[in-house]
């Protein structure tokens, strides 16, 4: 096996947003398990972020994953706007724009790695396509575009032909054009950003999805036919998340930290008695919506763990974090049956805990719904569990 180590080298280029970072880091683990070196390239702050938030395994124990935390120019870091009429997290666009400046760093890394391997495989987020464009200068390099959303969403957004076939496929199910529309999903500025990135994605040899045929067989079949017509490949490799939590991942926790406090609380609850409520890392709610959710949980008489935190900013390590305001006295009134988590929640550990009997994930940003769905199905579904998704 040692002699084969450098037949292939993989370089991962994620978009520096949590839902994108996490997926490609889990894919890195799967690839590295085949003794293939993986170079995970990210901005300095977000490389640190994804490792601190990682659950299920410890990246420090895998010698074939190499982290490259690289600098980018300073960027605006506004807070999320929970009262915006458009729920897309547009406050993160300055970060996405700044991340495209990784291009020169990535080109240098590819040039360095190219002589060490027979095949240099670049896997990049669909929204980081401009960053990897220089791979075309290397004779042994090839790239694959990773889509962090469902094959269904990608097909509707990127292919008019497949989109029409999908509409015919589901027209008998009562789905309306409104249900399939992307109107209001993105701001005009971010649609332009997507357009530029998708144009450069045409340089890639194919697409990779964090899904599988059990979940999206009809859509993947349609996409595969289209891909072959353009001499491209399609890979449905998900779910990426680990199915078994490794004990060594606990070394990243603090004994008295929020992770252990949450799990200790769950240890005291009966089996299948707690519902987990979480809204992702980019969703912002108005104060009125927060009150409605709190009122519903309080009146339900249901045990729960509710993650209540402001949506991620461009830099999650900045000091000016806004604490979400709950109804006065809420936490005291539900303290015997509810736990409010205000820090980063150990979602994998929570969903795998025997006391969890159901979960509710409402993601206001449609591009994250698929990732959350796969995440839950891969790690939490037991015959007695109930689940709910929405967008």
N, C-alpha and C positions, 0 to 999 in steps of 0.2 A: 504493500500500500504506500510506503514511503516514496517509492520510485514514481508513483502515479500522482503525487500530491499536486504538482504544477502542470498537469495536463490541462487543467481548467482553473482559472481564477475568476471569481465573481466580485463585481463592485456594485454596491447598493447605494442608490441616491434617492432618499425619501424627501418629500415635502416636509418642512419642519413644523407640522401641526400634529398634535398628539395622535389622532386617529390614523394618520398616515405613517408617522414614525413607528408606531407600535406594530402595525401590520408587517412592515418590511423587516423589522428586527426579529419578529417571530419567524418570518420566512428565512432569514439569515441562519437561524438556529437549525431549521430543517435541512438547509443545504449543507451547512458545516458538518452535520451528522454523517455525511457521506465523505468526510475527509477532504472537502473542497475548501480552500481558503476563501474567506469572504471579507471584503473591505467595506465597512459601513461608514459612509461619508456624510457628515452633517455639520451644521453650524456649531460653534463652541457651546453656546447655552443650551441648545436643543439636543445635542448629543448627551449632555449631562442630564437633561430632563428625562429623556426616554429611558436611560439606565436607572435613574432613581425611581421611576414609576413602574418599571418592569415587574411582572409577577409570573410565577410559575417556574422560573429557572434563573440561574445566576450567570450573567454573561462573563463574569470574571473567571469562571471555571472552564470556559471553552477556548482552547488555545488557537483555534483556527478562525476566530472572528477578530478582526483588527479594526479598531475605532480611529477615525480621523476626524477630530473636532477642529473645524477650520473657521477663521474669522470672516465676517462680512461687514460692510459699512454700517454705521449707525442708522437706525430707522425710527420713525415715529412709532410710539407705543400707546395709543389711546385706549381708554377703557371701553368695554362693550356698552352699547346703548340699548337697554332693555325696553325702551319705549319706541324704538324705531318701527316704522310700518313694514319694513322689509327685514325679516328675521335672519337673513344671511349675515354671518359674522364678518362684516366688512372692515371691522377694526383690525383684522389680521392681514389685510392686503398689503400694508407697508412691509410686513415681515416677508410675505411671499415674494414681493418685488425685490427686496434686498437679497433674498436667498439665491436669486438668479446670478448674483455676482460670484457665486462659487465656480463659475465656468472655468476660469483660468486655473484655479486650484485642482479641479477635476481633470482638466487636460494634462496638467503636469503629472498627476498621479497615474493616469492611464499610460503616459509615455514611459514612466518608470516601471510599471508593471508589465508592459507589453513584452519585453525581452525575456521575462521569467516564465512564460507560459505558452502553450500551444494555442489555447483559446482564451481570449479575454472577453468575458460576458458582462455586459453592463445592464443592470436592471434598475430602471428609474421610474419614479412617480410620473404619471401622465402630465402633471403640472410642473415638472422639472426638466422638460424635454430640451429646452434651450441650453441647459447647463451641460448636457452630455454630448452636444452636437459634434464635438471635435473627435469623437471616436472614429468617424469616417476616414480620418487620416492614417489610421493604423490598420495594417493588412490582416491582423489576426483578431480584430475586435468586432463585436456584434452587440446590438442593444435590443432590449425588450421593454415594452411599455407596461408598467403596472397600473391597473385601474383599481382604486381603493373603494369604488362603489360597485353595485351589483351589475351583472351583465345586462340585466333588464334596463337599468337606467342608462348605462353606457350606450346600448343599442339605440334607445330612443333619442339620445342627445347627439350622437355622432353619425348615425346612418339613416338617411331618409328612407332608403329602400327597406332595410330591416325593420325600421319603425312602422312602416305600412304593413309589413307581414305580421308584426306583433299585434297591431290593431285588429287585423282579421282573425288572429288566433284567439283573442279574448273578447271579441265583440258580443259573443253570446252570454257573457258574464255580467252584463249590465254596466260595464266600465264606460265612463263618459270621456270626452276629449279633455275636459277640465282635469280629470284624474291623471291624465297622461301629460299634461302641460307643464313646462318648466317656467312659465310666466311667474315672475316674482321670486324665483328661487335664488337668483344671483342679482347683484347690482350691475348696471351697465359697464362700470369700470372693470369688474371682475370677469364679465363675459368677454371683454377684450383680452384680458390676461389669458383666459382659457383658450381663446382662439389662436393666440400666438403660440402657446405651448403645444396645442394639438397639431398645428402646422408642422412643427419640427418633429413631432412624434412619427410622422410619415417616414422618417429615416430608419425606424426600427424594423426588426425582422418579424415582430409579432407582438401579441398582447398576453399579459398574465392577469388572471382574476383570482381574487380570494373567495372563490365559490367552488361548487362541484356540481356534477350532472344530476345528482340526487335532488338538488334544490332547483337548478335552473336548466334542466335538460333541453326543453324546446327552444329557449332563447340561445343557448350555447350552440345548438345545431345550426340555427340560422346564421349566427355570427361566424361559425366555422366555414360555412359555404361561402360567405362573402370574403373571408380572409384568404381562402384558397384561390379565389378568383383574382386576388391581388398578389398572389405568391407570398402570403404571410402565414404565420403559424398562430395558433391559439392554445393557451394552456389554462385549464381550470384546476388549480392546485390546492384550494382551500378545503376546510378551514385551516388557518395557520396556527391558531392558538394551541398551546400544549393541552393535551387531554388529561395529563396527570401532573399535579403540582409537585415539583421537586423540593425536597426538604432543604437543600442547600440554598434555595432562594430566600430562606428566612434570615440568612446572614445579613441581608440588606435592610432588615427591620431593626427598630429599637424596641427593647423590651417594654418600655413605658410609653411608646409612641402611639399615634392614633390608630395604626393598623392593629396592634395587639389589643388596645382598648376595645376596638370594635369587635374583634374576634372573641375576646373574653366575654363581652356582653352576649354575643350569640351563643356561646357555650352554655349559658344559663337558661336558654329558651328551649321549649319542647320541639321535637322533630316536626318539620313542615308547618311551623306556626307563624313564620315571619315573612312579610313581603318586602322586597328590596325595590326602592324607588330611586331612580337616577336619570339625569337628563343630559349626560354627556359633557364634553369639555368646551363646547362652543355655543351652547344654548343660553340665552338670557331671558328672564321673565320679568315682567313689570311687577310692581308691588301688588297690584290688584290680583294678578295671576298667582303670586306666591300665597296671598291670603286665601284664595280659593282652594289651592292644593292643601294648605295646612288645615283648613276647615274640613275638607273631605276626609283627610287622614284622621283627624280628631273625632269626627262623628262616626267613623267606620268601626270603632272599637277593635280594630285590627292591629296586631303587633307589626312594627315596621322598622326598617332602617332607611332613612331618607338622607341622601347626599344633597346638601344645600351649600353651594359655593358659587361665587361669581365665575363666569366663563373665563377661560384662559385669555390672557393678554399675549402680546407678541413676546414678551419676556416674563415668564412665570416666576422668576426670581426677584422681580422688582418689589420694593417695599410697600408701595401704595396699593395694597389690596383692600377692596371694599367688602365689608361684611354684610351679607344678605340679611335684611331685617325681617324677622318673623313676627307674627301677632304677639302682642304683649302677653306674657304668662304661658305661651304655648308649650314651651319645653317643660315647664313645671307640671302642667296639666297632663302631659302624656309620658312623663318620665318612667312610669312603671311598665309601659308597654311599647315605648318608641325610643329610638336612638337617632339623634340628629348628628350627622357627620359633616363637619365644615372644612375638613382638610381633604387631600387626595384620598379617595376611597380604594381599599384593596378589593376591586371588583371580582377578580378571579376567585380569591379566597372566600369572599362573601357568597357568591353564587354556588360554590362547591360545598358550602357548609350545610350539614344535615338539618339545621333549624330553618333554612330557607325553603318555604313552600311555594313561592311565586315571585315574580318580578315584573316591574312595569318600567319600560324605557320609552320615554317620549322624546324624540329628537326633532327639534324644530327645523334643523338643517337637513333636508332630504338626503344629502350626499353621505350622511353618517348612518342612516337607518339600516342599510344593508349590513354594514360592518357590525353594528350592535346586534343585529339578529343572528348572524353567524356566530358571533362571540358567545351569545347566550346558548345557542343550540349546541355548540361544541363543548361547553363546560358545565352547563347547569341543568340540562333536561334529564330529569328522572321521571318515572311513570307518574309520580304523585305531584310533580311540579306543574304550576300553571304559569303561562307567560302572556305578556301583552306588549304590543308594539304600536307606535303611532308616529305620525309626522305632521 
